[in-house]
Amino acid sequence: MFRDSAIVAYRNLLTILRVPTLLVTATVQPLMFVFLFAYIFGASLGGGQYREFLLAGIFAQTVAFNAAFTTVGLAGDLQKGIIDRMRTLPMSRMAVLMGRTLSDLVVNVLSVAVMAGCGYVVGWRINGGIADAALAFGVILLFAFAMSWVGALTGLLSPNVEVAQSAGLIWLFPLSFVSSAFISAETLPGPLRTIAAWNPITAVAAAGRKLFENGAPPSFTPATGWAAEHCVEYAIMCSVAILLVAAPLALLRYRKVASH
């Protein structure tokens, strides 16, 4: 299975090289968010200190949005009949999904690297140790891998590429903005504050800030509660839980659509 997965991942990465606009989307969109929030909204939210606070949220939001690559990629393969061709080959069925999510993990690594470089330009710094920084990036990429499986399930449930493109955004936008990715969740009204406190994106962003040692502006009310106090552990738990649910469901759905 591992060899088959690597071959499928290589095939997907070659597709990105041949259609470079896909790579541009993965890198330009997060850069737009960095500059938009850092300079247009950042001046009124805390200036330089807000820019340090912001980057971990941008990391979490971007890798969540990058699940759309998995969604659209699988929906496109289904629509073009590529999945049917792979089904006739003597290869593991799991390899098709694993190869897709692994190739998109590579894209996420590139996106995070580009954002980190851009973050240094706008004033973001890693104030913690090397081990903590490595753990922070590991938590972010684990979340990226988990979200790719959600994207895979969405793509396999979508009847065509057009539906797949919009299906991901319907739930990703509220998930990313009802969180502490860009603001203090304590400012949200009651029910939204509770949702934001337990939102996986909040956990990943908070874990990044804790491990990078990026403080919030003085005007931001500190988050309280178990999820905030154990944000690193909770972020890892969320990613593992998403994987345990989304991966088997995606595989079951793949078996169903591949048997038609």
Disulfide bonds with the S-S distance in Angstrom:
none
